[in-house]
């Protein structure tokens, strides 16, 4: 059985949260939760130009925090 696990960027997580919650969710709010709140698995500092990617667990935690 093949697993199709997809990593999402911050903007993709924000768009998904807006769809799931039905309310306006900003990049700033999601960034605060994932990076500032250390909910995301990729909360370490990054070199300029490197994109953080978030998995299903990160998305689930943000969903719970917003709800």
The 8 nearest C-alpha neighbors of each residue, nearest first, counted from 0:
[[1, 2, 3, 4, 5, 55, 6, 54],
 [0, 2, 3, 4, 5, 6, 55, 54],
 [3, 1, 4, 0, 5, 55, 6, 54],
 [2, 4, 5, 1, 0, 6, 55, 54],
 [5, 3, 2, 6, 54, 55, 1, 7],
 [4, 6, 3, 7, 54, 55, 53, 52],
 [5, 7, 54, 53, 52, 4, 8, 55],
 [8, 6, 53, 52, 11, 12, 54, 5],
 [7, 9, 52, 11, 10, 12, 53, 51],
 [8, 10, 12, 11, 13, 7, 26, 30],
 [11, 9, 13, 12, 8, 14, 26, 7],
 [10, 12, 14, 8, 13, 9, 7, 15],
 [11, 13, 15, 9, 10, 14, 16, 7],
 [14, 12, 10, 16, 11, 15, 26, 9],
 [15, 13, 11, 17, 16, 12, 10, 18],
 [14, 16, 12, 18, 17, 13, 19, 11],
 [17, 15, 19, 13, 18, 14, 20, 12],
 [18, 16, 14, 24, 15, 20, 21, 22],
 [17, 19, 15, 16, 21, 20, 14, 22],
 [20, 18, 16, 17, 21, 15, 62, 22],
 [21, 19, 22, 17, 18, 16, 66, 62],
 [22, 20, 18, 17, 19, 23, 16, 24],
 [23, 21, 20, 17, 24, 18, 16, 19],
 [22, 24, 17, 25, 21, 20, 16, 18],
 [23, 25, 17, 22, 13, 16, 28, 26],
 [24, 26, 27, 28, 13, 29, 23, 17],
 [27, 25, 29, 28, 13, 30, 10, 24],
 [26, 28, 30, 25, 29, 31, 24, 32],
 [27, 29, 31, 25, 30, 26, 32, 24],
 [28, 30, 32, 26, 31, 27, 33, 13],
 [31, 29, 27, 33, 32, 28, 34, 26],
 [30, 32, 35, 28, 29, 34, 33, 36],
 [33, 31, 36, 29, 30, 35, 34, 38],
 [32, 34, 39, 38, 30, 37, 31, 36],
 [33, 35, 42, 37, 31, 36, 30, 32],
 [36, 34, 31, 37, 32, 33, 30, 42],
 [35, 37, 32, 38, 34, 33, 31, 39],
 [36, 38, 34, 33, 35, 39, 42, 32],
 [39, 37, 33, 36, 32, 40, 60, 57],
 [40, 38, 33, 57, 41, 37, 42, 34],
 [39, 41, 42, 38, 57, 53, 37, 33],
 [42, 40, 39, 43, 51, 53, 52, 34],
 [43, 41, 34, 39, 37, 40, 44, 33],
 [44, 42, 41, 45, 34, 40, 37, 39],
 [43, 45, 42, 46, 41, 34, 47, 51],
 [46, 44, 49, 47, 43, 51, 50, 48],
 [45, 47, 49, 48, 44, 50, 43, 51],
 [48, 46, 49, 45, 50, 44, 51, 43],
 [47, 49, 46, 50, 45, 51, 44, 52],
 [50, 48, 47, 46, 45, 51, 52, 44],
 [51, 49, 52, 48, 8, 45, 47, 9],
 [50, 52, 8, 41, 49, 53, 9, 45],
 [51, 53, 8, 7, 6, 50, 54, 41],
 [54, 52, 7, 6, 57, 8, 51, 39],
 [55, 53, 6, 57, 56, 7, 58, 5],
 [54, 56, 58, 57, 59, 53, 6, 5],
 [55, 57, 59, 58, 54, 60, 53, 39],
 [56, 58, 39, 60, 54, 55, 59, 53],
 [57, 59, 55, 61, 56, 60, 62, 54],
 [60, 58, 62, 56, 57, 61, 55, 63],
 [61, 59, 63, 57, 62, 58, 64, 56],
 [60, 62, 64, 58, 63, 59, 65, 57],
 [63, 61, 59, 65, 60, 64, 66, 58],
 [64, 62, 60, 66, 61, 65, 59, 58],
 [63, 65, 61, 62, 66, 60, 32, 59],
 [64, 66, 62, 63, 61, 20, 16, 60],
 [65, 63, 64, 62, 20, 61, 16, 60]]
